[in-house]
């Protein structure tokens, strides 16, 4: 029902602008509210404690079912759009992936493009976190939901004593960042609606645009710089932003252990790729090369996915480098995808510890993050997650290859969707989209997006037989 009420925003925009999509949103709002009301009516007389098992199931079902309702305005308004493509687009929106099957975006009504990117904004921080702030009002605790949803290897830490206050604080920070981004883009020359549409995309690290040429349509250095800046901010832990805002201090940023690695890897990648591509005269001069390399390194690494140039024209080395950056650069607790920088740091330190142990078997060398030892439970969880991450990429790539998809498209599509990045390489690169895939391939990648958004285990847990045993 809350999701249905959120649709009133694009409905009001459509009505105000008279862009012809009002009926589509009318129908979607009524169907969504009716479905929510029916669920409420069927269950309102039953109350019991919410356990961890319920939290996992509710989170998984929310991310699987919610795109059905998110797809309704698209299915109603866009002629010839199949159910598969509409669901794929909605999944991509709510998981903040940005992999699209639509063309002719420039001709779509503002309200439709606004809804697509508004789904990014809803999903960017997590629709469940938003609901967690409401559930206590209904007399239901939300900690189980937060534990299943919040993307970080250290999930038990809370910013405030109450989980609802934590969720509200995160959403306040998220909203303020969105407003700042929209105003900045408007000042840089975008009209009001374009600024708002792209602010939703950038702060949600989604990747949908209202233009077929993505951000390259505007060909504006100030716009590129603003998008890069806010993408970098959205790629940081929102808990750090919230603490800095609440304390009116920059100290939380200095205390964040991920920040040095985050900025160091981005800077290193920009320098290496700029130097490499300058040898091939990819963009004429070193400053133009720096502009395009800098933008795409930040955009793909943070899992934003907006593009200003078809980077599949670069040598394969540069393409693969940029693609893999999206696997680990975004910080834990951010709107980004991938395994997150915190897990990458822990993996690196664990590998280094094993090297030390092989040379000095009796040495005591604990894994530490900012001088604090990492518990074995967290180490085991990170190792297990990383293994399943690799298994997911290999198995899903093989599955798509078996359907006849070329290996570059299959592999990059899986990596891009699992990392919630959006554009891949080959037939799903930034100059094209996912429209050419078969229905089965689209369903596989829709599943991959949800798998990546829920960080693999949350979804896999409910697919195991042991989950259903009492």
C-alpha positions as CSV (number, residue, x, y, z in Angstrom):
1,X,0.0,0.0,0.0
2,X,2.9,2.3,0.7
3,X,4.4,1.5,-2.7
4,X,1.1,2.4,-4.3
5,X,1.0,5.7,-2.5
6,X,4.5,6.4,-3.8
7,X,3.1,6.1,-7.3
8,X,1.0,9.2,-6.6
9,X,4.1,11.3,-7.1
10,X,4.5,10.5,-10.9
11,X,0.7,10.4,-11.2
12,X,0.6,14.0,-9.9
13,X,3.4,15.0,-12.3
14,X,1.6,13.4,-15.2
15,X,-1.6,15.1,-14.4
16,X,0.1,18.5,-13.9
17,X,2.0,18.3,-17.2
18,X,-0.8,16.6,-19.1
19,X,1.7,14.2,-20.7
20,X,-0.8,11.4,-21.5
21,X,0.4,8.9,-18.9
22,X,-2.2,9.7,-16.2
23,X,-4.4,6.7,-17.0
24,X,-1.5,4.3,-16.8
25,X,-0.6,5.6,-13.3
26,X,-4.3,5.7,-12.2
27,X,-4.7,2.0,-13.0
28,X,-1.3,1.1,-11.4
29,X,-2.1,3.0,-8.2
30,X,-5.6,1.3,-7.9
31,X,-4.3,-2.2,-8.5
32,X,-1.3,-1.8,-6.1
33,X,-3.5,-0.3,-3.3
34,X,-6.1,-3.0,-3.9
35,X,-3.5,-5.8,-3.6
36,X,-2.0,-4.3,-0.5
37,X,-5.5,-3.8,1.1
38,X,-6.4,-7.4,0.3
39,X,-3.2,-8.6,2.0
40,X,-3.9,-6.4,5.0
41,X,-7.5,-7.7,5.2
42,X,-6.5,-11.3,5.1
43,X,-3.8,-11.0,7.8
44,X,-4.9,-8.2,10.1
45,X,-6.4,-10.6,12.7
46,X,-3.1,-12.5,13.1
47,X,-0.2,-11.3,15.2
48,X,3.0,-13.0,16.4
49,X,6.6,-12.1,16.8
50,X,8.7,-11.6,13.7
51,X,11.6,-14.0,13.6
52,X,14.8,-14.1,11.5
53,X,13.2,-16.7,9.2
54,X,10.3,-14.3,8.6
55,X,12.6,-11.4,7.9
56,X,14.5,-13.3,5.2
57,X,11.3,-14.5,3.5
58,X,9.7,-11.0,3.7
59,X,12.7,-9.3,2.2
60,X,13.1,-11.9,-0.6
61,X,9.4,-11.8,-1.5
62,X,9.3,-8.0,-1.4
63,X,12.1,-7.7,-4.0
64,X,10.5,-10.4,-6.2
65,X,6.9,-9.2,-6.0
66,X,7.3,-5.4,-5.8
67,X,8.6,-5.1,-9.4
68,X,5.4,-6.7,-10.6
69,X,3.6,-3.6,-9.4
70,X,6.4,-1.3,-10.5
71,X,6.0,-2.6,-14.0
72,X,2.3,-1.8,-14.3
73,X,2.6,1.9,-15.5
74,X,5.2,0.8,-18.1
75,X,3.1,-2.1,-19.3
76,X,0.0,0.0,-19.5
77,X,1.5,3.0,-21.3
78,X,4.2,1.6,-23.6
79,X,2.7,-0.2,-26.6
80,X,4.1,-3.6,-27.5
81,X,6.0,-4.0,-24.2
82,X,6.0,-7.6,-23.1
83,X,5.4,-8.7,-19.5
84,X,9.0,-10.0,-19.4
85,X,10.5,-6.7,-20.5
86,X,8.3,-4.7,-18.2
87,X,9.2,-6.9,-15.2
88,X,12.9,-6.7,-16.2
89,X,12.8,-2.9,-16.4
90,X,11.1,-2.7,-13.0
91,X,13.5,-5.1,-11.4
92,X,16.4,-3.1,-12.9
93,X,14.8,0.1,-11.4
94,X,14.1,-1.2,-7.9
95,X,17.5,-2.9,-7.6
96,X,19.2,0.3,-8.8
97,X,20.9,-1.6,-11.7
98,X,20.0,0.6,-14.7
99,X,20.0,-2.2,-17.3
100,X,17.2,-1.2,-19.7
101,X,15.3,-2.8,-22.5
102,X,13.7,0.4,-23.6
103,X,14.6,2.7,-26.6
104,X,13.1,6.0,-27.6
105,X,13.6,7.3,-24.1
106,X,13.7,10.9,-25.4
107,X,10.1,10.6,-26.6
108,X,8.7,9.1,-23.4
109,X,6.6,11.3,-21.1
110,X,8.4,13.0,-18.3
111,X,6.3,11.1,-15.7
112,X,7.3,7.7,-17.1
113,X,11.0,8.5,-17.1
114,X,10.5,10.0,-13.6
115,X,8.9,6.8,-12.4
116,X,11.8,4.7,-13.8
117,X,14.4,6.7,-11.9
118,X,12.2,7.2,-8.8
119,X,12.3,3.4,-8.5
120,X,16.0,3.7,-8.4
121,X,15.7,6.2,-5.6
122,X,13.3,3.9,-3.6
123,X,15.5,0.9,-4.1
124,X,18.8,2.7,-3.7
125,X,18.8,2.7,0.1
126,X,16.4,-0.2,0.2
127,X,12.6,-0.1,0.3
128,X,12.7,-2.4,3.3
129,X,14.7,0.2,5.3
130,X,11.9,2.7,4.5
131,X,9.3,0.2,5.7
132,X,11.3,-0.5,8.9
133,X,10.7,3.1,9.9
134,X,7.0,2.5,9.6
135,X,6.6,-1.0,11.1
136,X,7.1,0.1,14.7
137,X,4.0,2.3,14.3
138,X,2.1,-0.9,13.6
139,X,3.5,-2.6,16.7
140,X,6.0,-4.8,14.7
141,X,9.7,-4.8,15.3
142,X,12.0,-4.2,12.4
143,X,15.4,-5.5,13.4
144,X,15.1,-8.8,11.5
145,X,14.2,-6.9,8.3
146,X,17.2,-4.6,8.7
147,X,19.6,-7.4,9.3
148,X,18.5,-9.1,6.1
149,X,18.5,-5.9,4.1
150,X,21.4,-3.6,5.1
151,X,24.4,-4.3,2.8
152,X,27.4,-4.6,5.1
153,X,29.4,-7.4,6.7
154,X,28.9,-5.8,10.1
155,X,25.1,-5.7,10.3
156,X,24.6,-5.6,14.0
157,X,25.9,-2.1,14.5
158,X,23.2,0.5,15.0
159,X,23.6,4.3,14.7
160,X,20.9,5.0,17.2
161,X,19.4,2.8,19.9
162,X,16.2,2.2,18.0
163,X,16.1,0.6,14.5
164,X,13.4,2.9,13.3
165,X,15.4,5.9,14.3
166,X,18.3,4.5,12.4
167,X,16.2,4.0,9.2
168,X,14.8,7.5,9.5
169,X,18.3,9.0,9.9
170,X,19.6,7.2,6.9
171,X,16.6,8.3,4.7
172,X,17.0,11.9,5.9
173,X,20.6,11.9,4.8
174,X,19.7,10.2,1.6
175,X,17.0,12.8,0.9
176,X,19.2,15.8,1.6
177,X,21.9,14.4,-0.8
178,X,19.2,14.0,-3.5
179,X,18.0,17.6,-3.1
180,X,21.6,18.9,-3.2
181,X,22.3,16.8,-6.4
182,X,19.1,18.1,-8.1
183,X,19.8,21.7,-7.3
184,X,23.4,21.3,-8.5
185,X,22.3,19.8,-11.8
186,X,19.7,22.5,-12.3
187,X,22.3,25.2,-11.7
188,X,24.6,23.5,-14.1
189,X,22.1,23.9,-16.9
190,X,19.7,21.0,-16.9
191,X,16.0,21.9,-16.8
192,X,14.1,21.2,-13.6
193,X,12.6,17.8,-14.5
194,X,15.9,16.5,-16.1
195,X,17.8,17.6,-13.0
196,X,15.3,15.8,-10.7
197,X,15.2,12.6,-12.9
198,X,19.0,12.4,-12.9
199,X,19.3,13.3,-9.2
200,X,17.2,10.2,-8.4
201,X,19.5,8.1,-10.7
202,X,22.7,9.4,-9.2
203,X,21.9,9.3,-5.5
204,X,20.3,5.8,-6.0
205,X,23.4,4.8,-8.1
206,X,21.0,3.4,-10.6
207,X,21.8,4.3,-14.2
208,X,18.5,5.0,-15.9
209,X,18.4,8.2,-17.9
210,X,15.7,10.0,-19.8
211,X,18.0,10.0,-22.9
212,X,19.0,7.2,-25.2
213,X,22.5,8.6,-25.3
214,X,22.5,8.6,-21.4
215,X,24.4,11.5,-19.9
216,X,26.4,11.9,-23.1
217,X,23.3,13.7,-24.5
218,X,24.1,16.8,-22.5
219,X,27.9,16.8,-23.4
220,X,28.6,19.1,-20.4
221,X,31.7,19.1,-18.4
222,X,30.0,20.8,-15.3
223,X,27.2,18.2,-15.4
224,X,29.8,15.4,-15.7
225,X,31.7,16.8,-12.7
226,X,28.6,17.1,-10.6
227,X,27.5,13.6,-11.3
228,X,30.9,12.3,-10.5
229,X,31.0,14.2,-7.2
230,X,27.6,12.9,-6.0
231,X,28.3,9.4,-7.3
232,X,31.4,9.4,-5.1
233,X,29.3,10.6,-2.1
234,X,26.6,7.9,-2.8
235,X,29.3,5.3,-3.0
236,X,30.3,6.0,0.6
237,X,28.7,4.5,3.7
238,X,25.5,6.4,4.4
239,X,26.1,5.7,8.1
240,X,29.2,7.9,7.8
241,X,27.3,10.7,6.1
242,X,24.6,10.5,8.8
243,X,27.1,10.6,11.7
244,X,28.9,13.5,10.1
245,X,25.6,15.4,9.7
246,X,24.4,14.6,13.2
247,X,27.7,15.6,14.8
248,X,28.4,18.6,12.5
249,X,31.9,17.2,12.0
250,X,34.2,15.6,9.4
251,X,35.7,13.3,11.9
252,X,33.4,10.3,11.0
253,X,34.9,10.4,7.5
254,X,38.4,10.3,8.9
255,X,37.5,7.4,11.0
256,X,35.9,5.4,8.2
257,X,38.4,2.6,7.3
258,X,37.1,2.2,3.8
259,X,37.7,5.7,2.6
260,X,41.5,5.6,2.0
261,X,41.1,2.4,-0.1
262,X,38.1,3.7,-1.9
263,X,39.7,6.9,-3.1
264,X,43.1,5.3,-3.6
265,X,41.8,2.6,-6.0
266,X,39.7,5.1,-7.9
267,X,42.7,7.5,-8.3
268,X,45.0,4.7,-9.3
269,X,42.5,3.4,-11.9
270,X,42.1,6.9,-13.4
271,X,45.8,7.4,-13.7
272,X,46.6,4.0,-15.2
273,X,43.7,4.0,-17.7
274,X,44.4,7.6,-18.8
275,X,48.1,6.8,-19.3
276,X,47.1,3.5,-21.2
277,X,44.5,5.1,-23.5
278,X,46.6,8.1,-24.3
279,X,49.0,5.7,-26.1
280,X,46.1,4.7,-28.4
281,X,45.0,8.3,-29.0
282,X,41.5,7.2,-27.8
283,X,40.2,10.8,-27.3
284,X,42.6,13.0,-29.1
285,X,44.4,14.7,-26.2
286,X,45.3,13.8,-22.6
287,X,42.7,16.2,-21.0
288,X,39.8,14.7,-23.0
289,X,41.0,11.2,-22.2
290,X,41.2,12.2,-18.5
291,X,37.6,13.5,-18.7
292,X,36.1,10.3,-20.2
293,X,38.2,7.9,-18.2
294,X,37.5,9.8,-14.9
295,X,33.8,9.8,-15.5
296,X,33.5,6.1,-16.5
297,X,35.8,4.9,-13.7
298,X,33.7,6.6,-11.1
299,X,30.3,5.8,-12.8
300,X,31.0,2.0,-13.3
301,X,33.0,1.6,-10.1
302,X,30.3,3.0,-7.9
303,X,27.7,1.0,-9.9
304,X,26.0,4.2,-11.1
305,X,26.2,3.0,-14.8
306,X,25.6,6.3,-16.6
307,X,27.8,6.8,-19.7
308,X,29.0,9.7,-21.7
309,X,30.9,7.6,-24.3
310,X,30.8,4.1,-25.7
311,X,33.7,2.7,-23.7
312,X,33.4,-0.7,-25.5
313,X,35.5,1.2,-28.3
314,X,38.4,1.2,-25.9
315,X,41.0,-1.7,-26.0
316,X,39.7,-4.8,-24.1
317,X,42.1,-4.3,-21.2
318,X,40.5,-0.9,-20.3
319,X,37.0,-2.4,-20.7
320,X,37.7,-5.4,-18.4
321,X,39.4,-3.1,-15.8
322,X,36.4,-0.8,-15.6
323,X,34.0,-3.7,-15.5
324,X,35.8,-5.4,-12.6
325,X,36.0,-2.1,-10.6
326,X,32.3,-2.3,-10.1
327,X,32.8,-5.6,-8.2
328,X,34.3,-4.1,-5.1
329,X,34.7,-0.3,-5.1
330,X,31.4,0.8,-3.4
331,X,31.6,1.0,0.3
332,X,29.4,-1.1,2.7
333,X,26.3,0.7,3.7
334,X,26.2,2.6,0.4
335,X,23.7,2.5,-2.5
336,X,26.3,0.7,-4.6
337,X,26.5,-3.0,-5.6
338,X,29.3,-5.6,-5.7
339,X,31.0,-7.3,-2.8
340,X,31.8,-3.9,-1.2
341,X,35.1,-2.4,-0.3
342,X,34.9,-3.6,3.3
343,X,34.8,-7.3,2.2
344,X,37.6,-6.6,-0.3
345,X,39.8,-5.2,2.4
346,X,39.1,-8.2,4.7
347,X,39.8,-10.6,1.9
348,X,43.1,-8.8,1.1
349,X,44.2,-8.9,4.8
350,X,43.2,-12.5,5.1
351,X,45.3,-13.5,2.1
352,X,48.2,-11.5,3.5
353,X,47.8,-13.3,6.8
354,X,47.9,-16.7,5.1
355,X,51.1,-15.6,3.3
356,X,52.7,-14.6,6.7
357,X,51.5,-17.9,8.2
358,X,53.2,-19.9,5.4
359,X,56.5,-18.2,6.2
360,X,56.1,-18.1,10.0
361,X,53.7,-20.9,11.1
362,X,53.9,-19.9,14.8
363,X,53.3,-16.2,14.3
364,X,50.1,-14.6,15.6
365,X,48.8,-12.2,12.9
366,X,45.2,-11.3,13.4
367,X,43.2,-9.6,10.7
368,X,42.6,-6.0,11.8
369,X,40.5,-3.1,10.5
370,X,41.8,0.2,12.0
371,X,43.6,-1.7,14.8
372,X,40.4,-3.6,15.7
373,X,40.6,-7.4,15.2
374,X,38.0,-8.9,12.8
375,X,36.2,-11.8,14.4
376,X,36.3,-15.3,12.9
377,X,32.6,-15.1,12.4
378,X,32.9,-12.1,10.1
379,X,35.9,-13.7,8.3
380,X,34.0,-16.9,7.6
381,X,31.0,-14.9,6.4
382,X,33.1,-12.8,4.0
383,X,34.9,-15.9,2.7
384,X,31.6,-17.7,2.2
385,X,30.0,-14.7,0.5
386,X,33.0,-14.3,-1.8
387,X,32.9,-18.0,-2.8
388,X,29.2,-17.8,-3.6
389,X,29.8,-14.6,-5.5
390,X,32.3,-16.3,-7.8
391,X,30.1,-19.4,-8.1
392,X,27.1,-17.3,-9.1
393,X,29.1,-15.5,-11.8
394,X,30.5,-18.8,-13.3
395,X,27.2,-20.7,-13.1
396,X,25.0,-17.9,-14.5
397,X,27.5,-17.2,-17.3
398,X,27.5,-20.9,-18.3
399,X,23.7,-20.9,-18.2
400,X,23.5,-17.9,-20.5
401,X,26.2,-19.3,-22.8
402,X,24.1,-22.5,-23.1
403,X,21.3,-20.4,-24.6
404,X,23.6,-19.2,-27.5
405,X,24.7,-15.9,-26.1
406,X,28.3,-15.0,-26.9
407,X,30.7,-15.3,-23.9
408,X,31.6,-11.6,-23.7
409,X,27.9,-10.6,-23.6
410,X,27.0,-13.4,-21.2
411,X,29.9,-12.8,-18.8
412,X,29.7,-9.0,-18.7
413,X,25.9,-9.1,-18.5
414,X,26.1,-11.4,-15.4
415,X,28.8,-9.3,-13.8
416,X,27.0,-6.0,-14.5
417,X,23.7,-7.3,-13.2
418,X,25.1,-9.1,-10.1
419,X,27.0,-5.9,-9.2
420,X,23.8,-3.8,-10.1
421,X,26.0,-1.7,-12.5
422,X,23.8,-1.8,-15.6
423,X,25.8,-1.6,-18.8
424,X,28.1,-4.5,-19.7
425,X,30.2,-5.2,-22.7
426,X,29.4,-6.7,-26.2
427,X,25.7,-6.6,-27.1
428,X,24.8,-5.1,-23.7
429,X,27.3,-2.3,-23.7
430,X,26.5,1.4,-23.1
431,X,25.8,2.0,-26.8
432,X,23.1,-0.7,-26.8
433,X,20.9,-2.3,-24.2
434,X,19.3,-5.5,-23.1
435,X,16.5,-5.4,-25.5
436,X,18.0,-8.1,-27.8
437,X,17.9,-10.8,-25.2
438,X,15.4,-13.7,-25.3
439,X,12.7,-13.9,-22.6
440,X,14.6,-16.7,-20.8
441,X,17.9,-14.7,-20.8
442,X,16.0,-11.7,-19.5
443,X,14.5,-13.7,-16.6
444,X,17.9,-15.1,-15.8
445,X,19.4,-11.6,-15.6
446,X,16.4,-10.3,-13.6
447,X,17.1,-13.0,-11.1
448,X,20.7,-12.0,-11.1
449,X,19.9,-8.4,-10.3
450,X,17.8,-9.5,-7.3
451,X,20.5,-11.9,-6.2
452,X,23.0,-9.1,-6.3
453,X,20.8,-6.6,-4.6
454,X,20.1,-8.9,-1.7
455,X,23.8,-9.9,-1.5
456,X,23.2,-13.5,-2.6
457,X,22.7,-15.2,0.8
458,X,19.4,-13.4,1.6
459,X,17.8,-14.9,-1.5
460,X,19.6,-18.2,-1.5
461,X,18.6,-18.9,2.1
462,X,14.9,-19.1,1.2
463,X,15.7,-21.4,-1.7
464,X,17.3,-24.1,0.5
465,X,15.2,-27.0,1.8
466,X,16.5,-26.5,5.4
467,X,14.8,-23.1,5.4
468,X,11.4,-24.6,5.1
469,X,11.8,-27.3,7.8
470,X,10.2,-26.6,11.1
